[in-house]
Amino acid sequence: MIRMSSADSAARRARWLAELADALDEARRVMKQLAFEEIGSETMQLCARIDAARLEVDAMRLKRSPGDRQDFGPEWSKDVPWKLSA
């Protein structure tokens, strides 16, 4: 079994996410061209899904590592420093 270093793994992940982002951008461009020809609910839904996928890829690119995910719900504000000191 060959182990990759974390730097190699991160570089590979970054490259894959960049390629995925490019593919989604191309899909969006094609959908815009098709939308000029026929605007329908299926076309609009597909465009929305492509946009949502692109936003998710952008979010993944901004994360440092796959295990570094944090979900910030309404309860996060309970532990903010200015409330703890009061």
N, C-alpha and C positions, 0 to 999 in steps of 0.2 A: 504494500500500500504506500502510495506517494502522498505526502502531505504538502500542501501549498502554504507558503507563509501568508500571514494576514495581509501584508502589503500586496502580494500577488493576487490574493482573493479579492481584495478591495479594488484593485485595478481591473480585474476581470469583471467584477460586478459593475463598476463604473462604465466600462466599455459596453457591456450588455445593455445597460439602461440607456446609454446614449444612442445605441443602434435602435432600441425599441422606441425611443422618443422620435428619432428620425422617421421610422416607419409610420408612426401615428401621425406625424406632421404630413407625410405624403398621403396617407389615407384621408386626412382632413382636406387636403388640397383637391384630391379627386372628388370627394363628396361635394365640395363647393362647386366644382364644374358641373356635376350631375344635377345639383340643386337648381342651376340656371335652366336646365332642360325640363325638370319635373320636380316640383316641390310637393311632397306628400308627407303624411304622418310617418311612414316608414323611413323616409330620407331624414326627416328631422330627428327621429329617435336614434338612428344610427349616428348622426352627427353629435348628438348629445352623449352617446356612449363613447365615441371616440374622444370627445373633449374630457369626459370624466376619467377615461383611462390615461390620457395625457397628464391630467392634474395629479393622478395617483403616481405616475412615473416621476413627475417633478418632485413630489413629496418624498418618494423613495430616494431620489438623488440627493436630497438635502439631509437625509439621515446619515449618521456616521457609520452605523453598522446595523445589520439586520436585527440583532437582539437589543438594540438601543431604542426600542419603540416606547413612547410614553403617550398615554391617552389622557387628555386633560378634560375632565368632566367638571361639573359645578362644584364638586367637593375640593378641588385643588386650592381654592381660596382660603380654606380653613387654616392652612399652615404658612401663610405669607408672613414675612418677618415683622411688618408693621402691626399686624394683629396679635402676634405672639407677645410683643413687648407691652401691649396695652393692658 
